[in-house]
Amino acid sequence: MVLSAMKRQAVLDRDASGAACIHPAARWGAGLVGLLASLVLLAPAHPSAQGTRFPRVYKDVAVTVLDEWVADVDLSADGTRLTYSRRDPRDWYLDIWSTRPSGREKACLTCDLPRPTKHRGAPAWHPSGDLLVFSAEIDDVRTRKADRLAEPGTALNTNLWALAPEPAPGRAVALTGHATDYKDAKGVLAPAVSRDGKRIAWAGPVDRTKVGKGYEWGKWAIFLADLEVEDGVPSVRNVQVLQPGEQQSFYQVDDWSRDGRRLLISANAEPGKGVASLDIHEYDFDTERMRRLTETSDWDYHAHYSPDGRQIYWSSSRDLQARFQSVEGLNWRRDIRTELWVMNRDGSDPRRLTYFNQAGHRDRTWFRSRVFRTSRVFVTDNVCLLDGTRVAAVLGYEASGGQMGGVLAILNLDR
């Protein structure tokens, strides 16, 4: 696949007069304005690049679809921008896009980066809006299998990168230096920046050797580092390696608490528990212990605090009788089906919010008729909007040819 043959272009939503929609800067953090402006001005407008027009509002199910071919989502600290990775159907590589929760003012933030050149996703904003960190595939990955395993949701053979307005707008800085390794790949999964912007956490493999049940994906760890910017150049320093729990298998960092004292983590941290039975945990930095919030044999992941910190939204396969024939490589995608759930911060009162996999329910009928005719849907990444009444979520599905599709949707919580 020749990347240079497919010039990546950005898209800006336009108003009826044809002029680019620009929101008053007073509604944004100054840094966010500067970074977005510098990136957008470097990219040509190309209204036809996406084909289907968004947003699409479905009042009967209280859902608004903002975009398609989406893999993950993040919300800026001021709540004004959703940032997400979107697959380009021309070459299937992921790039990072940004839009308002209304679906307006859409722009690609990485389409014209000179490097990295392949998958670029798992975006996470610094609270100042001056910095965007993300995971990206190493440029010299060659095999098709390794290429797919380097997607941000799997993150093998990837590095941590950052976009900053200075000193070179439109260019990215590598924050880690993993080299391509097909046998014992390293990588950066789901980076997350603390609410004060001083620290960053991510997960990654440390030993890909499969030593038994529960270690189907090898041994992983959580990496915690200071996030610093000097003369406009970001860097990570004082990297610590954490492996909480009795079983140091798979980890995914999902969210930081508002006070920076806790992390939400998806993991199979109990002895003998397989990677198809992830649970939600809360890690406490003061006690250096991890508390299990879900205790099932189901797939629980992508946990995020509500704006007030009292509740946790997450994705779960409970009640869906999901059975994984294989978790080797990306095989787990063939059987995954999940819904959006919410629980109190202590794990009590879990409640299901969506029913995309339940026969006869309006959610399932809507998805199959308006999005894609599929037998299973998996709600993946999600984030609660600051008004506390809506959640932005990625609704995934297996598209034609085995490719993974996904729409970014705003779900009303009173639906």
C-alpha positions in Angstrom: 0.0 0.0 0.0 1.6 3.3 -1.1 0.6 6.0 1.4 2.0 8.8 -0.8 -0.6 7.9 -3.5 -3.3 8.8 -1.1 -3.0 12.4 0.0 -4.7 12.9 3.3 -7.1 15.9 3.5 -9.0 17.7 6.2 -12.7 18.5 6.3 -14.3 21.6 7.8 -18.1 21.8 8.2 -19.4 24.8 6.4 -22.5 27.0 6.9 -25.1 27.7 4.3 -23.1 30.6 2.8 -20.1 28.3 2.2 -17.9 30.1 4.8 -16.0 28.0 7.3 -17.8 27.9 10.6 -15.6 29.5 13.3 -16.8 29.6 16.9 -15.9 32.7 19.0 -12.5 32.2 20.7 -14.1 33.3 24.0 -15.8 29.9 24.3 -12.4 28.0 24.0 -9.3 27.9 26.0 -6.7 30.0 24.2 -4.3 27.1 23.8 -7.0 24.9 22.2 -7.8 27.7 19.7 -4.2 28.1 18.8 -3.5 24.5 18.3 -6.6 23.7 16.3 -6.2 26.8 14.2 -2.6 26.1 13.4 -3.5 22.5 12.3 -6.6 23.4 10.4 -5.0 26.2 8.4 -2.3 23.8 7.2 -4.9 21.5 5.7 -7.1 22.2 2.6 -10.9 22.2 3.0 -12.4 19.3 1.2 -16.2 19.0 2.0 -16.7 15.9 -0.1 -14.0 13.7 1.6 -16.5 11.9 3.9 -19.4 11.5 1.5 -22.3 11.1 3.9 -23.3 14.3 5.7 -23.3 14.5 9.4 -24.6 15.1 12.0 -27.7 12.9 11.7 -30.4 13.3 14.3 -32.7 10.4 15.2 -35.3 11.9 17.6 -37.2 8.6 18.0 -34.3 7.0 19.8 -32.7 10.2 21.1 -29.4 9.5 19.3 -27.3 11.9 17.1 -24.7 10.3 14.9 -21.7 12.6 14.4 -19.4 10.5 12.2 -18.6 7.1 10.8 -15.6 4.7 10.8 -14.7 5.9 14.3 -12.6 3.9 16.8 -12.4 6.0 20.0 -13.3 9.3 21.5 -12.0 11.9 24.0 -13.5 15.2 25.4 -11.5 18.4 25.9 -11.4 19.7 29.5 -13.7 22.6 28.7 -16.2 20.2 27.1 -16.3 22.0 23.8 -14.5 19.5 21.5 -14.8 15.8 20.9 -11.6 14.3 19.5 -11.6 10.9 17.9 -9.7 8.6 15.6 -11.4 7.9 12.3 -10.6 5.3 9.7 -10.0 6.5 6.1 -11.9 4.1 3.9 -9.4 4.7 1.1 -6.5 3.1 2.9 -7.9 2.0 6.3 -5.4 3.9 8.3 -6.7 5.9 11.3 -6.4 9.7 11.7 -7.4 12.0 14.5 -10.4 14.3 14.0 -12.1 16.9 16.1 -15.7 18.2 16.2 -18.2 20.0 18.4 -20.6 17.8 20.4 -23.2 19.3 18.0 -21.3 17.7 15.1 -20.3 21.1 13.6 -16.8 22.5 12.9 -15.2 19.2 12.0 -11.5 19.1 11.2 -8.8 16.5 10.8 -5.8 17.2 13.1 -3.3 14.7 11.8 -4.2 14.2 8.1 -1.3 16.2 6.8 1.4 15.3 9.4 4.7 14.4 7.6 5.2 11.7 10.3 4.1 9.4 11.8 2.5 8.2 8.6 0.3 5.2 9.5 -2.2 4.6 12.3 -2.7 7.7 14.5 -5.3 7.5 17.2 -6.3 7.2 20.9 -6.2 11.0 21.3 -6.0 12.6 24.8 -6.1 16.4 25.4 -3.9 18.2 27.9 -6.4 20.2 30.1 -4.8 23.5 28.9 -5.7 22.7 25.3 -2.1 23.4 24.3 -1.2 19.8 23.8 -2.7 16.7 22.2 -1.1 13.3 22.9 -1.8 10.1 20.9 -0.6 6.6 20.0 0.8 6.0 16.5 2.1 3.0 14.6 5.8 2.9 14.0 6.5 3.8 10.4 8.6 0.9 9.4 6.1 -1.8 10.3 5.8 -3.9 7.2 3.5 -7.0 7.5 -0.3 -6.8 7.1 -0.8 -8.6 10.4 1.5 -6.3 12.3 -0.2 -3.3 10.6 -3.6 -4.4 12.0 -2.1 -5.1 15.5 -0.7 -1.6 15.5 -4.2 0.0 15.5 -4.6 2.2 18.6 -7.0 -0.2 20.2 -4.4 -3.0 20.2 -1.3 -0.8 20.1 1.5 -3.2 19.3 4.5 -1.6 17.7 3.3 1.9 18.5 4.8 5.0 20.2 3.5 7.9 22.2 3.4 11.2 20.2 2.3 14.8 20.9 1.0 17.7 18.9 1.8 21.2 20.1 1.5 24.6 18.5 5.1 25.4 19.1 7.8 25.4 17.9 6.6 23.8 14.7 2.8 23.9 14.1 1.6 20.9 12.1 4.3 18.6 13.3 4.3 15.9 16.0 6.9 15.0 18.6 7.7 11.4 19.6 7.6 10.9 23.3 8.7 7.3 23.4 11.1 5.4 21.3 10.0 1.8 20.8 11.5 -0.1 17.9 9.5 -2.4 15.6 9.6 -6.0 16.9 7.4 -8.7 15.5 8.0 -11.3 18.2 8.0 -9.1 21.4 6.3 -5.9 20.3 6.0 -2.9 22.7 3.6 -0.1 22.4 1.4 2.6 23.9 -2.3 1.8 24.6 -4.9 4.4 25.5 -2.8 7.3 26.9 -4.6 9.4 29.5 -3.6 12.8 30.9 -4.3 13.8 34.5 -6.8 16.6 35.2 -4.0 19.0 36.3 -1.9 18.1 33.2 1.2 17.2 35.2 1.1 13.4 34.6 0.3 10.9 31.9 -0.5 7.2 32.1 -0.8 4.5 29.5 -0.5 0.7 29.3 1.7 -1.5 27.2 3.1 -5.0 26.9 6.4 -5.8 28.7 6.6 -9.5 27.7 4.5 -11.1 25.0 5.3 -14.6 26.1 2.1 -16.6 26.7 2.7 -18.4 30.1 -0.8 -19.8 30.7 -4.4 -18.9 31.2 -4.8 -15.2 31.8 -1.7 -14.4 29.9 -3.1 -14.9 26.4 -1.7 -11.5 25.4 1.5 -11.8 27.5 2.4 -9.6 30.5 1.4 -5.9 30.4 2.1 -2.9 32.7 0.9 0.6 33.4 3.4 3.4 32.7 3.1 6.6 34.7 5.2 9.6 33.9 5.6 13.3 34.4 4.4 15.3 31.3 6.5 18.4 30.8 6.7 21.1 28.2 9.9 23.1 27.9 10.3 25.9 25.2 7.2 24.5 23.6 8.6 20.9 23.3 6.7 18.2 25.2 8.5 15.2 26.9 7.8 12.5 29.4 10.1 12.0 32.3 10.5 9.9 35.5 8.6 6.9 33.9 7.4 4.5 36.5 6.2 0.9 35.8 3.1 -0.3 37.8 1.7 -3.8 37.8 -1.1 -3.8 40.4 -3.2 -6.9 41.3 -2.2 -10.5 41.8 -2.1 -11.3 38.1 0.1 -8.9 36.0 -1.6 -9.6 32.7 -3.5 -7.1 30.6 -4.2 -3.5 31.6 -5.9 -0.6 29.9 -5.9 2.9 31.5 -9.4 4.4 31.1 -9.6 7.6 33.1 -8.2 9.8 35.9 -10.2 11.0 38.9 -10.7 14.7 39.2 -8.2 15.0 42.1 -5.6 12.9 40.4 -5.4 10.3 43.2 -7.0 7.4 41.3 -7.1 5.7 37.9 -9.9 3.7 36.4 -8.3 0.6 34.8 -9.7 -2.3 32.8 -7.8 -5.5 33.7 -7.9 -9.2 34.4 -6.0 -8.9 37.6 -7.3 -11.9 39.5 -5.3 -15.2 39.2 -6.5 -17.5 36.4 -8.9 -15.0 34.9 -8.6 -14.8 31.1 -8.4 -11.7 29.0 -11.9 -12.3 27.8 -13.1 -11.6 31.4 -11.9 -8.1 32.0 -13.1 -6.2 35.0 -13.2 -2.5 36.0 -10.8 -1.5 38.8 -10.0 1.7 40.6 -6.3 2.1 41.4 -5.4 4.3 44.5 -2.0 6.1 44.3 -2.0 6.6 48.1 -2.5 3.0 49.0 -0.9 1.6 45.8 -3.8 -0.9 45.7 -6.4 -1.7 43.1 -10.1 -2.1 44.0 -12.3 -4.3 41.8 -15.6 -2.6 40.9 -17.1 -5.3 38.6 -17.0 -9.0 39.5 -18.3 -11.0 36.6 -16.9 -13.4 34.0 -18.0 -10.8 31.3 -16.0 -8.3 29.3 -15.9 -5.0 31.1 -13.8 -2.1 29.8 -13.7 1.6 28.7 -14.7 3.0 32.1 -15.1 6.8 32.6 -16.1 9.0 35.5 -19.2 11.2 35.3 -18.5 14.9 35.4 -19.2 15.0 39.2 -17.2 11.9 39.8 -20.1 10.1 41.5 -20.8 7.6 38.7 -18.8 5.5 36.2 -19.9 4.7 32.7 -18.5 1.6 31.0 -18.9 -1.0 28.3 -20.0 -4.5 29.3 -21.0 -7.8 27.8 -23.0 -8.9 30.8 -26.4 -10.4 30.1 -25.4 -11.0 26.4 -23.9 -14.5 26.7 -20.8 -13.5 24.7 -18.5 -16.5 24.2 -15.1 -16.0 22.7 -13.9 -18.8 20.5 -10.4 -17.3 20.4 -8.6 -14.3 21.8 -5.5 -14.8 19.6 -4.5 -11.6 17.9 -7.7 -9.8 16.8 -9.9 -12.9 16.9 -11.8 -11.6 19.9 -13.4 -9.1 17.6 -15.4 -11.8 16.0 -17.4 -12.5 19.1 -17.5 -9.2 21.1 -20.8 -7.6 21.8 -21.3 -5.0 24.6 -23.7 -2.4 25.8 -23.3 0.9 27.8 -23.7 0.6 31.5 -23.5 3.0 34.5 -22.8 2.3 38.2 -22.0 4.3 41.3 -18.3 5.0 41.9 -18.1 2.2 44.5 -19.4 -0.3 42.0 -23.0 -0.5 43.4 -26.3 -0.2 41.5 -25.1 -1.2 38.0 -27.7 -0.3 35.3 -27.8 -1.0 31.6 -28.4 2.0 29.4 -28.5 0.6 25.8 -30.0 -2.4 24.1 -28.4 -2.6 20.7 -28.1 -6.4 20.9 -31.5 -7.2 22.2 -34.0 -8.6 19.6 -37.2 -6.5 19.4 -35.8 -3.5 21.2 -35.9 -0.1 19.4 -32.1 0.3 19.8 -31.4 -2.8 17.8 -34.1 -2.0 15.2 -32.7 1.5 14.7 -29.1 0.3 14.4 -29.8 -2.4 11.9 -32.0 -0.1 9.7 -30.0 3.2 10.0 -26.4 2.2 10.6 -25.5 -1.3 9.5 -27.4 -4.6 9.3 -25.3 -6.6 11.8 -26.0 -9.4 14.3 -23.9 -7.7 17.1 -22.9 -4.3 18.2 -20.2 -3.4 20.7 -20.2 -0.1 22.5 -16.6 0.8 23.0 -15.0 4.1 24.1 -17.3 6.6 25.7 -17.2 9.9 27.6 -19.9 11.8 29.5 -20.5 15.3 28.3 -20.1 18.1 30.9 -23.9 18.8 31.1 -24.3 15.3 32.6 -27.3 14.5 30.4 -25.5 13.0 27.4 -22.8 10.4 26.6 -20.6 10.4 23.5 -20.0 6.7 22.6 -18.5 4.7 19.8 -20.9 2.0 18.5 -18.8 -0.6 16.8 -19.7 -3.4 14.4 -18.1 -5.8 12.0 -18.4 -4.3 8.5 -18.0 -5.9 5.1 -14.7 -7.8 4.5 -14.0 -8.2 8.2 -13.2 -4.5 8.7 -14.3 -2.9 12.0 -16.8 -0.1 11.6 -18.0 2.3 14.2 -20.2 5.4 14.5 -19.6 8.2 17.0 -23.0 8.9 18.6 -24.4 11.2 21.2 -26.9 9.3 23.5 -29.3 11.2 25.7 -29.3 9.6 29.1 -33.1 10.1 29.6 -33.8 8.2 26.4 
